Amino acid sequence: MAEQLTAPPRPTGPAIWPDWQKQIAAVLLLLLIPLVIYFLRLVLAPTLLTAAITFVLMYPVRWLQKFTKLSYRPAVLLVYLLFLIISLVAVGWFVVSAVTSLIDTLQSAREFADQLFAGVAGRTEGGAGNLLNLGFLSDGLKAMSVAGAGLSLLASPGEFFTAAFARLSGFTSFISGYAFVIILLLFMMLEWPRTANVIARRIPPESRREYAILIQRLINIGQNYLLGSLVIVLFYWAVTALLFWLSGVPYPVVLGLVVAIPNFIPQGGGLVSAILVFVITLVTGSTTFAINRLVFAFVEMAIFMLISGAAYYVVDVRIYSKSVNMPVWVILVGIMAFGAAMGV
């Protein structure tokens, strides 16, 4: 009788979820992940960029540890210092090139306007040019254009200062984001082994083998992605160097490499490369064609965008598909969804 009144012992192991609870949890996770990515996109984008840079820089750190017998922290500091110098030189070069291109744009636009006014005035050599001289008309057009620009500035000065403030705020945002990534990169590289140990201690012992297989699989996918990105950079390097060589841009091999490097970024890198093509060709001009540098820069950028736009769907996505072993349509949808979530 006493045995019948005794309650059965409760299981001491982990509770097993029914199938319907697992399905609800999976649906909630699928809904929660895009929301978290959207609301944290301003912080998530530089953090992911820093993690990707850390993943790449770990290869030279391990190489230094293996061949020079350095400990972890000196190897990290040496690689970080080298990366910091290269990035500062690249940012400084880009800022100087942007300012130079702005000055060249204004100068080239003025020269182009002078050529148009000269064509309107009908400036030719000889007596016929004097008989058909319409210089008074060109002077009047110039005066009207200057007066119109002055009146538009006086009528709506807010638009001018708003545009100037937007450019300045964009530049300061870029500098602050760059500083955040550089500082976060140092601490992430120094604390990488400690972070890995903390994560490893959180994993239950009976599941560590499965997590180790999953992490190794992710590392292999990341390595294959980097190799695919390197192939894409080499492809755009060859295309840009050939384009610069045919159009008479000096140092086509070196400048082609500068243009090709941003293509490591799957979606926004093409836009950065197109801007670099415009800036480089505007500053250098052409040694083959006698053409206005502003017009030449627009033509070169248009040609590069046509080539890169066609190659994106023919070359880029296929290389990514082969490198990570996924269908092409999954690559396209994933890149577009991630770019939309990050605001690219």
Summary of the structure (lengths in Angstrom):
residues: 344
radius of gyration: 29.4
end to end distance: 73.3
largest distance: 132.5
contacts: 857
relative contact order: 0.07
helix: 85%
strand: 0%
